[in-house]
Amino acid sequence: MYIKDSIKGLLPIQNSNNLYVVADFDRTITSGSSKTSWSVLADTDLVPEEYTKERHRLYDIYRPIEVDTSLSFDYRMKMMSEWFRSHIELFVKYKMTEEVFEQAATNLRVMEFRTGAQEFLTFLWKNKIPLIIISAGIGNFIETFLKRHNCYFDNIYVSSNKILFENGVAIGVGQNIIHSLNKNEVALPPEITAKLKGRNQVLLLGDQTSDLNMVNKDLHDSVITVGFEPDASNDPCNSLEDFQSGFDIVCEPHENYIDLKKILF
């Protein structure tokens, strides 16, 4: 585990009453080998083959744009919104049902907790530490997954892409689309910001360097950032050097929340 010298004096965290946590979900709270919540449906037999083919076609078009830093940031932002909206339109086109979403979220073959994550979430809840999950994934999967594992505690708030249903059939997405490049624009509702009042220390958890944008360090007394280094086979776009430059703490692929909790608390 890599730890920057500059934050060693802040560890372990002494005052949890002053702390809240901001975390990504896919491959941060879930394991590094898990599918993202966007790919859950395509890895089940619950959806039409035509949906899966179209989903893969969109991925092949837009994923290279997402990771190509030689392109302008504004262009990539625009394309990411276009990608996510096009994918959501597939849910509507193929009349995806709420029941299918719920069934897919229980498929442990494609989505599972990172080792120790359930215990870590329980620790945050018992110590009354708010957890804000900001995810470019699908909020319906995230919420159902947490509920099915008895981990959707009252200290957790999920800000993600929530698919809306009418008479049990998908009709679109609620509020603004969240993707990997606009997490810094996520605005929390007043009832959540009220719960964070007086908490000026933030623990940020992510698995991509773009997750560092979830929190503005200038607005807090201290921010400790933790990156779960992805397996190169899953994400070759973030190098170890990028992670160690961006994050204060870097957990290698074999490390997990059990190792991290010993360092933090």
C-alpha positions as YAML, in Angstrom:
chain: A
units: angstrom
residues:
- id: 1
  name: MET
  ca: [0.00, 0.00, 0.00]
- id: 2
  name: TYR
  ca: [1.36, 3.37, -1.05]
- id: 3
  name: ILE
  ca: [0.92, 6.31, 1.38]
- id: 4
  name: LYS
  ca: [2.14, 9.83, 0.66]
- id: 5
  name: ASP
  ca: [4.41, 11.24, 3.36]
- id: 6
  name: SER
  ca: [2.32, 14.43, 3.43]
- id: 7
  name: ILE
  ca: [-0.73, 12.70, 4.96]
- id: 8
  name: LYS
  ca: [0.90, 10.27, 7.37]
- id: 9
  name: GLY
  ca: [0.40, 12.79, 10.17]
- id: 10
  name: LEU
  ca: [-3.38, 12.63, 9.58]
- id: 11
  name: LEU
  ca: [-3.50, 8.86, 10.16]
- id: 12
  name: PRO
  ca: [-5.19, 7.21, 11.85]
- id: 13
  name: ILE
  ca: [-8.26, 9.46, 11.67]
- id: 14
  name: GLN
  ca: [-9.02, 10.58, 15.21]
- id: 15
  name: ASN
  ca: [-12.32, 12.48, 15.07]
- id: 16
  name: SER
  ca: [-15.05, 10.66, 13.16]
- id: 17
  name: ASN
  ca: [-17.57, 13.33, 14.21]
- id: 18
  name: ASN
  ca: [-15.84, 15.70, 11.77]
- id: 19
  name: LEU
  ca: [-15.71, 13.17, 8.92]
- id: 20
  name: TYR
  ca: [-17.80, 12.11, 5.98]
- id: 21
  name: VAL
  ca: [-17.01, 9.78, 3.09]
- id: 22
  name: VAL
  ca: [-17.48, 10.31, -0.65]
- id: 23
  name: ALA
  ca: [-17.12, 7.14, -2.72]
- id: 24
  name: ASP
  ca: [-17.43, 5.84, -6.23]
- id: 25
  name: PHE
  ca: [-19.32, 2.53, -6.50]
- id: 26
  name: ASP
  ca: [-18.33, 0.36, -9.47]
- id: 27
  name: ARG
  ca: [-15.02, -1.40, -8.71]
- id: 28
  name: THR
  ca: [-14.58, 0.76, -5.61]
- id: 29
  name: ILE
  ca: [-17.22, -0.64, -3.30]
- id: 30
  name: THR
  ca: [-17.62, -3.62, -5.62]
- id: 31
  name: SER
  ca: [-14.65, -5.82, -6.45]
- id: 32
  name: GLY
  ca: [-12.14, -4.96, -9.12]
- id: 33
  name: SER
  ca: [-13.27, -7.96, -11.16]
- id: 34
  name: SER
  ca: [-16.96, -7.00, -11.01]
- id: 35
  name: LYS
  ca: [-18.78, -5.73, -14.06]
- id: 36
  name: THR
  ca: [-19.87, -2.10, -13.96]
- id: 37
  name: SER
  ca: [-23.52, -1.45, -13.24]
- id: 38
  name: TRP
  ca: [-23.91, -0.38, -16.90]
- id: 39
  name: SER
  ca: [-22.82, -3.82, -18.11]
- id: 40
  name: VAL
  ca: [-24.85, -5.90, -15.64]
- id: 41
  name: LEU
  ca: [-27.81, -6.41, -17.95]
- id: 42
  name: ALA
  ca: [-25.67, -7.39, -20.92]
- id: 43
  name: ASP
  ca: [-24.10, -10.18, -18.85]
- id: 44
  name: THR
  ca: [-27.40, -11.84, -18.02]
- id: 45
  name: ASP
  ca: [-29.90, -13.79, -20.09]
- id: 46
  name: LEU
  ca: [-32.71, -11.45, -19.00]
- id: 47
  name: VAL
  ca: [-32.55, -9.07, -21.98]
- id: 48
  name: PRO
  ca: [-32.96, -9.36, -25.77]
- id: 49
  name: GLU
  ca: [-29.85, -10.20, -27.78]
- id: 50
  name: GLU
  ca: [-30.48, -7.07, -29.86]
- id: 51
  name: TYR
  ca: [-30.05, -4.87, -26.78]
- id: 52
  name: THR
  ca: [-26.72, -6.51, -25.96]
- id: 53
  name: LYS
  ca: [-25.44, -6.00, -29.51]
- id: 54
  name: GLU
  ca: [-26.44, -2.33, -29.53]
- id: 55
  name: ARG
  ca: [-24.96, -1.80, -26.10]
- id: 56
  name: HIS
  ca: [-21.61, -3.21, -27.25]
- id: 57
  name: ARG
  ca: [-21.72, -1.07, -30.39]
- id: 58
  name: LEU
  ca: [-22.11, 2.08, -28.28]
- id: 59
  name: TYR
  ca: [-19.24, 0.97, -26.04]
- id: 60
  name: ASP
  ca: [-16.95, 0.48, -29.04]
- id: 61
  name: ILE
  ca: [-17.76, 3.99, -30.28]
- id: 62
  name: TYR
  ca: [-17.61, 5.99, -27.08]
- id: 63
  name: ARG
  ca: [-15.19, 4.23, -24.73]
- id: 64
  name: PRO
  ca: [-12.11, 5.20, -26.81]
- id: 65
  name: ILE
  ca: [-13.28, 8.82, -26.68]
- id: 66
  name: GLU
  ca: [-13.69, 8.68, -22.89]
- id: 67
  name: VAL
  ca: [-10.06, 7.68, -22.33]
- id: 68
  name: ASP
  ca: [-8.41, 9.69, -25.12]
- id: 69
  name: THR
  ca: [-6.91, 12.65, -23.27]
- id: 70
  name: SER
  ca: [-5.55, 14.07, -26.54]
- id: 71
  name: LEU
  ca: [-9.13, 15.15, -27.31]
- id: 72
  name: SER
  ca: [-10.51, 18.34, -25.77]
- id: 73
  name: PHE
  ca: [-12.19, 17.93, -22.40]
- id: 74
  name: ASP
  ca: [-15.33, 19.74, -23.59]
- id: 75
  name: TYR
  ca: [-15.67, 17.37, -26.54]
- id: 76
  name: ARG
  ca: [-15.24, 14.31, -24.34]
- id: 77
  name: MET
  ca: [-17.82, 15.70, -21.88]
- id: 78
  name: LYS
  ca: [-20.31, 16.14, -24.71]
- id: 79
  name: MET
  ca: [-19.68, 12.64, -26.05]
- id: 80
  name: MET
  ca: [-20.05, 11.04, -22.61]
- id: 81
  name: SER
  ca: [-23.48, 12.64, -22.16]
- id: 82
  name: GLU
  ca: [-24.42, 11.44, -25.64]
- id: 83
  name: TRP
  ca: [-23.22, 7.90, -24.84]
- id: 84
  name: PHE
  ca: [-25.10, 7.60, -21.58]
- id: 85
  name: ARG
  ca: [-28.29, 9.06, -23.02]
- id: 86
  name: SER
  ca: [-28.11, 6.69, -26.01]
- id: 87
  name: HIS
  ca: [-27.72, 3.72, -23.67]
- id: 88
  name: ILE
  ca: [-30.68, 4.81, -21.57]
- id: 89
  name: GLU
  ca: [-32.73, 5.10, -24.74]
- id: 90
  name: LEU
  ca: [-32.05, 1.40, -25.31]
- id: 91
  name: PHE
  ca: [-33.77, 0.60, -22.00]
- id: 92
  name: VAL
  ca: [-36.83, 2.42, -23.27]
- id: 93
  name: LYS
  ca: [-36.62, 0.96, -26.80]
- id: 94
  name: TYR
  ca: [-36.54, -2.62, -25.50]
- id: 95
  name: LYS
  ca: [-39.11, -1.96, -22.76]
- id: 96
  name: MET
  ca: [-36.85, -3.04, -19.92]
- id: 97
  name: THR
  ca: [-38.86, -3.78, -16.79]
- id: 98
  name: GLU
  ca: [-38.15, -2.86, -13.20]
- id: 99
  name: GLU
  ca: [-38.30, -6.56, -12.35]
- id: 100
  name: VAL
  ca: [-35.45, -7.31, -14.78]
- id: 101
  name: PHE
  ca: [-33.30, -4.59, -13.15]
- id: 102
  name: GLU
  ca: [-33.94, -6.05, -9.70]
- id: 103
  name: GLN
  ca: [-33.13, -9.61, -10.82]
- id: 104
  name: ALA
  ca: [-29.91, -8.52, -12.54]
- id: 105
  name: ALA
  ca: [-28.70, -6.70, -9.41]
- id: 106
  name: THR
  ca: [-28.68, -9.97, -7.48]
- id: 107
  name: ASN
  ca: [-26.43, -11.76, -9.96]
- id: 108
  name: LEU
  ca: [-23.24, -12.34, -7.97]
- id: 109
  name: ARG
  ca: [-21.57, -13.69, -11.08]
- id: 110
  name: VAL
  ca: [-21.26, -10.13, -12.41]
- id: 111
  name: MET
  ca: [-21.25, -7.95, -9.29]
- id: 112
  name: GLU
  ca: [-19.86, -8.58, -5.80]
- id: 113
  name: PHE
  ca: [-18.46, -6.55, -2.91]
- id: 114
  name: ARG
  ca: [-14.76, -5.81, -2.70]
- id: 115
  name: THR
  ca: [-13.39, -7.86, 0.21]
- id: 116
  name: GLY
  ca: [-14.20, -6.16, 3.51]
- id: 117
  name: ALA
  ca: [-16.50, -3.56, 1.95]
- id: 118
  name: GLN
  ca: [-19.62, -4.77, 3.78]
- id: 119
  name: GLU
  ca: [-17.81, -4.56, 7.09]
- id: 120
  name: PHE
  ca: [-16.50, -1.10, 6.17]
- id: 121
  name: LEU
  ca: [-20.03, 0.15, 5.36]
- id: 122
  name: THR
  ca: [-21.28, -1.27, 8.64]
- id: 123
  name: PHE
  ca: [-18.43, 0.49, 10.49]
- id: 124
  name: LEU
  ca: [-19.40, 3.84, 8.93]
- id: 125
  name: TRP
  ca: [-23.05, 3.31, 9.89]
- id: 126
  name: LYS
  ca: [-22.29, 2.32, 13.49]
- id: 127
  name: ASN
  ca: [-20.06, 5.37, 13.87]
- id: 128
  name: LYS
  ca: [-22.66, 7.67, 12.26]
- id: 129
  name: ILE
  ca: [-20.30, 8.72, 9.47]
- id: 130
  name: PRO
  ca: [-22.25, 9.86, 6.38]
- id: 131
  name: LEU
  ca: [-21.44, 8.10, 3.11]
- id: 132
  name: ILE
  ca: [-22.16, 9.84, -0.20]
- id: 133
  name: ILE
  ca: [-21.94, 7.49, -3.19]
- id: 134
  name: ILE
  ca: [-21.40, 9.46, -6.40]
- id: 135
  name: SER
  ca: [-21.54, 7.03, -9.28]
- id: 136
  name: ALA
  ca: [-21.60, 7.26, -13.05]
- id: 137
  name: GLY
  ca: [-23.35, 3.89, -12.89]
- id: 138
  name: ILE
  ca: [-27.04, 3.04, -12.60]
- id: 139
  name: GLY
  ca: [-28.54, 3.99, -9.26]
- id: 140
  name: ASN
  ca: [-31.26, 1.33, -9.45]
- id: 141
  name: PHE
  ca: [-28.64, -1.43, -9.46]
- id: 142
  name: ILE
  ca: [-26.64, 0.23, -6.70]
- id: 143
  name: GLU
  ca: [-29.60, 0.65, -4.36]
- id: 144
  name: THR
  ca: [-30.98, -2.85, -5.01]
- id: 145
  name: PHE
  ca: [-27.52, -4.39, -4.56]
- id: 146
  name: LEU
  ca: [-27.05, -2.66, -1.21]
- id: 147
  name: LYS
  ca: [-30.57, -3.57, -0.05]
- id: 148
  name: ARG
  ca: [-30.15, -7.23, -0.99]
- id: 149
  name: HIS
  ca: [-27.00, -7.37, 1.14]
- id: 150
  name: ASN
  ca: [-28.58, -5.49, 4.06]
- id: 151
  name: CYS
  ca: [-26.14, -2.60, 3.61]
- id: 152
  name: TYR
  ca: [-28.38, 0.26, 2.48]
- id: 153
  name: PHE
  ca: [-28.03, 2.04, 5.81]
- id: 154
  name: ASP
  ca: [-29.64, 5.34, 6.75]
- id: 155
  name: ASN
  ca: [-26.26, 7.12, 6.60]
- id: 156
  name: ILE
  ca: [-25.93, 6.38, 2.86]
- id: 157
  name: TYR
  ca: [-27.01, 8.71, 0.05]
- id: 158
  name: VAL
  ca: [-26.70, 7.57, -3.58]
- id: 159
  name: SER
  ca: [-26.24, 10.14, -6.35]
- id: 160
  name: SER
  ca: [-26.30, 8.27, -9.64]
- id: 161
  name: ASN
  ca: [-28.26, 7.71, -12.84]
- id: 162
  name: LYS
  ca: [-31.71, 6.65, -11.68]
- id: 163
  name: ILE
  ca: [-33.81, 4.92, -14.32]
- id: 164
  name: LEU
  ca: [-37.48, 5.89, -14.09]
- id: 165
  name: PHE
  ca: [-40.32, 3.42, -14.63]
- id: 166
  name: GLU
  ca: [-43.99, 3.79, -15.47]
- id: 167
  name: ASN
  ca: [-46.23, 0.78, -14.92]
- id: 168
  name: GLY
  ca: [-43.04, -1.21, -14.36]
- id: 169
  name: VAL
  ca: [-41.44, -0.29, -17.72]
- id: 170
  name: ALA
  ca: [-38.44, 2.02, -18.25]
- id: 171
  name: ILE
  ca: [-39.31, 5.53, -19.52]
- id: 172
  name: GLY
  ca: [-36.04, 7.43, -19.07]
- id: 173
  name: VAL
  ca: [-33.67, 8.83, -16.45]
- id: 174
  name: GLY
  ca: [-34.32, 11.16, -13.53]
- id: 175
  name: GLN
  ca: [-32.47, 14.48, -13.16]
- id: 176
  name: ASN
  ca: [-29.12, 15.03, -14.88]
- id: 177
  name: ILE
  ca: [-26.91, 12.31, -16.30]
- id: 178
  name: ILE
  ca: [-23.76, 11.59, -14.27]
- id: 179
  name: HIS
  ca: [-20.75, 10.24, -16.15]
- id: 180
  name: SER
  ca: [-17.06, 9.78, -15.37]
- id: 181
  name: LEU
  ca: [-16.08, 13.31, -16.39]
- id: 182
  name: ASN
  ca: [-18.75, 15.45, -14.67]
- id: 183
  name: LYS
  ca: [-18.76, 14.15, -11.09]
- id: 184
  name: ASN
  ca: [-17.45, 17.55, -9.96]
- id: 185
  name: GLU
  ca: [-20.78, 19.05, -11.07]
- id: 186
  name: VAL
  ca: [-22.94, 16.82, -8.88]
- id: 187
  name: ALA
  ca: [-25.09, 18.93, -6.57]
- id: 188
  name: LEU
  ca: [-26.32, 17.27, -3.39]
- id: 189
  name: PRO
  ca: [-29.87, 18.04, -2.24]
- id: 190
  name: PRO
  ca: [-30.34, 20.37, 0.77]
- id: 191
  name: GLU
  ca: [-31.41, 17.57, 3.11]
- id: 192
  name: ILE
  ca: [-28.07, 15.82, 2.50]
- id: 193
  name: THR
  ca: [-25.87, 18.90, 2.76]
- id: 194
  name: ALA
  ca: [-27.59, 19.63, 6.08]
- id: 195
  name: LYS
  ca: [-26.37, 16.27, 7.40]
- id: 196
  name: LEU
  ca: [-22.82, 17.20, 6.43]
- id: 197
  name: LYS
  ca: [-22.87, 20.54, 8.23]
- id: 198
  name: GLY
  ca: [-19.95, 20.85, 10.64]
- id: 199
  name: ARG
  ca: [-18.06, 17.95, 9.03]
- id: 200
  name: ASN
  ca: [-14.96, 19.43, 7.41]
- id: 201
  name: GLN
  ca: [-12.83, 16.33, 6.88]
- id: 202
  name: VAL
  ca: [-13.50, 14.15, 3.84]
- id: 203
  name: LEU
  ca: [-12.38, 10.65, 2.93]
- id: 204
  name: LEU
  ca: [-12.61, 10.08, -0.84]
- id: 205
  name: LEU
  ca: [-12.63, 6.57, -2.34]
- id: 206
  name: GLY
  ca: [-12.30, 5.80, -6.04]
- id: 207
  name: ASP
  ca: [-10.83, 3.52, -8.67]
- id: 208
  name: GLN
  ca: [-10.06, 6.05, -11.41]
- id: 209
  name: THR
  ca: [-8.10, 9.30, -11.26]
- id: 210
  name: SER
  ca: [-11.21, 11.11, -12.55]
- id: 211
  name: ASP
  ca: [-12.88, 10.22, -9.22]
- id: 212
  name: LEU
  ca: [-10.60, 12.80, -7.57]
- id: 213
  name: ASN
  ca: [-12.97, 15.42, -9.00]
- id: 214
  name: MET
  ca: [-15.79, 14.32, -6.70]
- id: 215
  name: VAL
  ca: [-14.50, 16.66, -3.96]
- id: 216
  name: ASN
  ca: [-13.08, 20.17, -4.10]
- id: 217
  name: LYS
  ca: [-10.17, 20.14, -1.65]
- id: 218
  name: ASP
  ca: [-10.27, 23.94, -1.30]
- id: 219
  name: LEU
  ca: [-13.66, 23.75, 0.43]
- id: 220
  name: HIS
  ca: [-12.60, 21.45, 3.30]
- id: 221
  name: ASP
  ca: [-10.15, 21.45, 6.19]
- id: 222
  name: SER
  ca: [-8.64, 18.20, 4.93]
- id: 223
  name: VAL
  ca: [-9.32, 15.61, 2.26]
- id: 224
  name: ILE
  ca: [-7.74, 12.16, 2.28]
- id: 225
  name: THR
  ca: [-7.99, 10.43, -1.08]
- id: 226
  name: VAL
  ca: [-7.81, 6.65, -1.54]
- id: 227
  name: GLY
  ca: [-7.47, 4.96, -4.91]
- id: 228
  name: PHE
  ca: [-8.03, 1.27, -5.56]
- id: 229
  name: GLU
  ca: [-5.56, 0.56, -8.33]
- id: 230
  name: PRO
  ca: [-7.39, -1.32, -11.10]
- id: 231
  name: ASP
  ca: [-6.16, -4.52, -12.62]
- id: 232
  name: ALA
  ca: [-4.50, -3.54, -15.89]
- id: 233
  name: SER
  ca: [-6.63, -6.09, -17.75]
- id: 234
  name: ASN
  ca: [-9.78, -4.21, -16.66]
- id: 235
  name: ASP
  ca: [-8.49, -0.66, -17.05]
- id: 236
  name: PRO
  ca: [-5.20, -0.06, -18.82]
- id: 237
  name: CYS
  ca: [-5.78, 3.70, -18.94]
- id: 238
  name: ASN
  ca: [-4.76, 4.61, -15.37]
- id: 239
  name: SER
  ca: [-1.12, 3.86, -14.65]
- id: 240
  name: LEU
  ca: [0.34, 3.26, -11.19]
- id: 241
  name: GLU
  ca: [2.27, 6.51, -11.61]
- id: 242
  name: ASP
  ca: [-0.99, 8.38, -12.26]
- id: 243
  name: PHE
  ca: [-2.53, 6.85, -9.14]
- id: 244
  name: GLN
  ca: [0.41, 7.63, -6.87]
- id: 245
  name: SER
  ca: [0.53, 11.17, -8.19]
- id: 246
  name: GLY
  ca: [-3.19, 11.77, -7.71]
- id: 247
  name: PHE
  ca: [-4.22, 9.76, -4.64]
- id: 248
  name: ASP
  ca: [-2.85, 10.06, -1.10]
- id: 249
  name: ILE
  ca: [-3.24, 6.32, -0.51]
- id: 250
  name: VAL
  ca: [-3.13, 3.67, -3.22]
- id: 251
  name: CYS
  ca: [-4.36, 0.13, -2.59]
- id: 252
  name: GLU
  ca: [-2.86, -2.41, -4.96]
- id: 253
  name: PRO
  ca: [-5.20, -4.91, -6.69]
- id: 254
  name: HIS
  ca: [-4.64, -7.58, -4.01]
- id: 255
  name: GLU
  ca: [-5.40, -5.14, -1.15]
- id: 256
  name: ASN
  ca: [-8.89, -4.41, 0.15]
- id: 257
  name: TYR
  ca: [-10.99, -2.71, 2.83]
- id: 258
  name: ILE
  ca: [-9.58, -4.90, 5.59]
- id: 259
  name: ASP
  ca: [-6.10, -3.55, 4.86]
- id: 260
  name: LEU
  ca: [-7.40, 0.00, 4.38]
- id: 261
  name: LYS
  ca: [-9.40, 0.16, 7.61]
- id: 262
  name: LYS
  ca: [-6.28, -0.72, 9.63]
- id: 263
  name: ILE
  ca: [-4.52, 2.31, 8.14]
- id: 264
  name: LEU
  ca: [-7.41, 4.77, 8.42]
- id: 265
  name: PHE
  ca: [-8.89, 3.96, 11.81]
...
